[in-house]
């Protein structure tokens, strides 16, 4: 369904707005909601019985953030867990081509004494497979004419783009509607993934980068998930909210507006601009956390 999306027509396409992530932790990580620590339960008294340490992986973390967290939790040199991926022999779908992005399932994991990165990663992937390959996820993916890996990819976009959990189903519907119409997704979250960043602003030059994750220029889904989605994003990906929406913009916190009408969308963007205009804002910058300025993009309909 998504690997052979109809080619982009010769008319100017309309740019999709998005809602990115506002919460940045010290490492530059994007976290759902507030930053979640990755705590180790350390004995306050050595005479007490040993307690198992735990590792918390929040929804929406990218694989790189997970690797760093495992390194810290296991007191390993930076980069150790990333290098361990090939040795872990993870049970990933064929489409993943060995890349665990999307399958490092967000949850709280026990870290028994002597745990290795390979063991921790395997546990995460095994957890994802149990969640994704059983009903209702697998059945829901089939019902929507896609495989589970494509469903995980959509869920990862939803996880990155939705302002609230309540918006997840609508964001998923925007993805489906655009794919079905042969429109590029034009999601800034995919650009951020390509550029390995978590910025809340996107420039016109960003939309021109040569990357398979550039959903402004490439049709269809990105080649892999762009983060590790949670269960609610997965449910949204297989059961999107009914609607005809093609655009969305968060005018203010708690006020994300979805529409199928571009003129209405422009009015929403104008309201956002009125609320958030700043003399220090460069004219070619967009605000992906809420609304791009469509006229800064030559490919955008005017």
C-alpha positions in Angstrom: 0.0 0.0 0.0 2.8 2.4 0.9 5.8 1.2 -1.1 4.4 2.2 -4.5 2.6 5.5 -3.7 1.4 7.2 -6.9 4.0 9.8 -8.2 3.6 13.4 -7.2 1.6 15.3 -9.8 2.8 18.5 -11.5 0.6 20.8 -9.5 2.0 22.4 -6.4 1.5 20.3 -3.3 0.2 21.6 0.0 2.5 21.6 3.0 1.3 19.6 6.0 1.8 21.2 9.4 2.8 19.3 12.4 3.1 19.3 16.2 6.5 18.4 17.4 7.9 17.7 20.8 8.5 20.6 23.3 10.1 18.6 26.0 13.9 18.3 25.7 16.0 16.5 28.3 19.6 17.2 29.0 20.8 14.8 26.3 18.6 16.4 23.7 16.1 13.6 23.8 12.5 13.9 22.8 10.2 12.5 25.5 6.5 12.0 25.6 5.2 14.3 28.3 7.7 15.2 30.9 11.3 13.8 31.0 11.3 10.4 32.5 14.4 9.4 34.4 16.2 6.0 34.0 16.7 5.2 37.6 18.8 2.5 39.2 17.6 1.3 42.5 20.8 1.5 44.6 21.0 -0.1 48.0 20.9 2.5 50.8 22.3 -0.1 53.2 24.6 -2.9 52.0 23.2 -5.2 54.5 19.7 -5.1 52.9 18.8 -7.8 50.4 19.9 -6.9 46.8 17.2 -5.3 44.7 17.0 -5.5 41.0 17.8 -2.2 39.2 15.3 -1.0 36.6 15.5 0.8 33.3 12.7 3.0 32.2 12.3 3.6 28.4 9.8 6.4 27.6 7.5 6.3 24.6 8.9 8.1 21.6 12.6 7.6 22.4 14.8 6.9 19.4 17.1 3.9 19.3 20.2 6.1 19.9 18.6 7.4 23.2 17.8 3.9 24.2 21.4 2.8 23.6 22.8 5.6 25.7 20.4 4.8 28.5 21.4 1.2 28.6 25.1 2.2 28.6 24.5 4.4 31.6 22.3 1.9 33.4 24.9 -0.9 33.0 27.8 1.5 33.7 29.3 0.8 30.3 31.5 3.1 28.1 29.4 5.2 25.7 28.7 3.4 22.5 28.9 -0.1 23.9 25.2 -1.0 23.5 25.1 0.4 19.9 28.0 -1.9 19.0 26.3 -4.8 20.6 23.3 -4.7 18.2 24.7 -7.1 15.6 25.8 -9.6 18.3 22.4 -9.6 19.9 20.8 -11.5 17.0 17.5 -9.6 17.5 14.3 -11.2 16.2 13.3 -8.3 13.9 11.0 -8.4 10.9 12.7 -8.8 7.5 11.8 -5.3 6.5 13.8 -3.9 9.4 17.1 -5.2 7.9 18.7 -5.5 11.3 17.7 -2.0 12.5 15.8 -2.2 15.8 14.3 1.3 15.6 10.6 1.0 16.4 11.1 -2.4 18.2 12.8 -1.2 21.4 9.5 -1.2 23.2 9.0 1.5 25.8 8.5 0.0 29.2 10.2 -0.5 32.6 12.8 -3.3 32.4 14.5 -5.1 35.3 18.3 -5.2 35.1 19.5 -8.2 37.0 23.1 -8.4 38.2 25.3 -9.2 35.3 22.9 -8.1 32.6 24.5 -7.5 29.2 23.4 -5.0 26.5 22.5 -8.0 24.2 20.2 -9.4 26.8 18.5 -6.0 27.5 18.0 -5.3 23.8 16.6 -8.8 23.2 14.1 -8.4 26.0 12.9 -5.1 24.4 12.5 -6.6 21.0 10.8 -9.7 22.3 8.4 -7.5 24.2 7.7 -5.5 21.0 7.1 -8.7 19.0 4.6 -10.0 21.7 2.8 -6.6 21.6 2.8 -6.2 17.8 2.4 -9.7 16.3 -0.6 -10.7 18.3 -4.2 -9.5 18.1 -5.4 -6.9 17.7 -2.3 -5.1 16.2 -1.5 -7.7 13.5 -5.2 -8.0 12.6 -5.6 -4.3 12.5 -2.6 -3.9 10.2 -4.0 -6.5 7.8 -7.4 -4.8 7.9 -5.8 -1.6 6.7 -3.9 -3.4 3.9 -0.4 -3.0 5.5 2.0 -5.2 7.3 3.0 -4.8 11.0 6.2 -3.0 10.2 4.4 -0.4 8.3 1.9 0.0 11.2 4.9 0.5 13.5 6.3 3.1 11.2 3.0 5.0 11.1 2.7 4.7 14.9 6.2 6.2 15.3 5.1 9.3 13.3 2.0 9.6 15.3 4.0 9.3 18.5 6.3 12.2 17.3 3.6 14.4 15.9 0.6 14.2 18.2 0.2 17.1 20.7 -1.8 14.9 23.0 -2.9 11.3 23.3 -6.4 12.5 22.3 -4.9 13.7 19.0 -3.2 10.5 18.0 -6.1 9.0 16.1 -6.5 12.2 14.1 -2.8 12.5 13.2 -2.9 8.8 12.1 -5.9 9.7 9.9 -4.0 12.6 8.3 -1.2 10.1 7.5 -3.6 7.6 5.9 -5.5 10.3 4.0 -2.3 11.7 2.5 -1.0 8.3 1.5 -4.3 7.4 -0.1 -4.3 10.6 -2.1 -0.7 10.2 -3.3 0.4 13.3 -1.3 3.8 13.5 0.4 3.5 13.3 4.2 5.6 16.5 4.7 6.1 15.7 8.4 8.9 17.6 10.1 9.4 14.8 12.6 10.9 12.7 9.7 13.3 15.6 8.9 14.4 15.8 12.6 15.1 12.1 12.5 17.2 12.4 9.3 19.1 15.3 10.8 19.4 13.6 14.2 18.0 16.5 16.1 15.1 17.5 18.2 14.6 21.1 17.1 11.2 22.8 17.1 12.0 24.8 14.0 12.5 23.8 10.4 14.0 25.9 7.7 13.3 25.8 4.0 16.8 24.3 3.4 15.9 21.5 5.7 13.1 20.4 3.4 15.6 20.0 0.6 18.0 17.6 2.2 18.8 14.4 0.3 17.5 11.7 2.7 15.0 8.8 2.4 13.5 10.3 5.5 12.7 13.6 3.8 8.9 13.3 3.6 8.7 16.6 1.8 10.4 15.2 -1.3 9.9 11.4 -0.9 6.6 9.8 -1.4 5.1 7.2 1.0 6.4 6.2 4.4 10.0 6.6 5.6 12.1 3.5 5.3 12.0 2.7 9.0 10.2 3.9 12.1 11.5 7.2 13.5 11.2 6.3 17.1 9.9 3.6 19.4 6.1 4.1 19.8 3.9 3.1 22.7 0.7 1.1 22.7 -1.6 4.1 22.3 0.2 5.3 19.2 0.0 1.7 17.8 -3.7 1.6 18.5 -4.1 4.9 16.6 -2.1 3.5 13.7 -4.4 0.6 13.2 -7.7 2.3 14.1 -7.4 6.0 13.1 -10.2 8.3 13.9 -12.7 8.7 11.0 -12.3 12.0 9.2 -11.2 13.7 6.0 -8.4 15.8 7.5 -5.3 16.7 5.6 -3.7 19.4 7.7 -3.3 20.2 11.4 -1.9 23.0 13.5 -1.6 23.6 17.2 -2.7 27.2 17.6 -2.1 27.1 21.3 -1.6 24.4 23.9 -4.6 22.2 24.0 -6.0 23.7 20.8 -4.9 21.6 17.8 -7.1 22.1 14.7 -7.5 19.5 12.0 -9.1 20.4 8.7 -9.4 19.2 5.1 -9.8 22.7 3.8 -6.6 24.5 3.0 -8.2 28.0 3.3 -9.3 27.2 6.8 -5.9 25.8 7.6 -4.4 29.1 6.4 -6.7 31.0 8.8 -5.6 28.8 11.6 -1.9 29.4 10.7 -2.5 33.1 10.7 -4.0 32.9 14.2 -1.0 30.9 15.3 1.3 33.6 13.8 -0.6 36.3 15.6 -0.1 34.6 18.9 3.5 33.6 18.4 5.0 36.2 16.2 8.5 37.3 17.4 10.8 40.0 15.9 13.7 37.6 16.4 12.2 34.9 14.2 14.0 34.5 10.9 11.5 34.8 7.9 12.5 31.4 6.5 11.9 29.5 9.8 8.9 27.4 10.4 7.5 26.3 13.7 7.0 22.5 13.4 5.7 22.2 16.9 2.7 24.1 15.9 2.5 25.4 12.4 4.8 26.1 9.5 4.4 29.3 7.6 3.2 27.8 4.3 4.4 30.7 2.1 8.0 30.1 3.0 7.9 26.8 1.2 8.0 27.2 -2.6 6.3 23.8 -2.9 3.4 24.9 -0.8 0.1 25.9 -2.3 -0.6 29.6 -2.0 
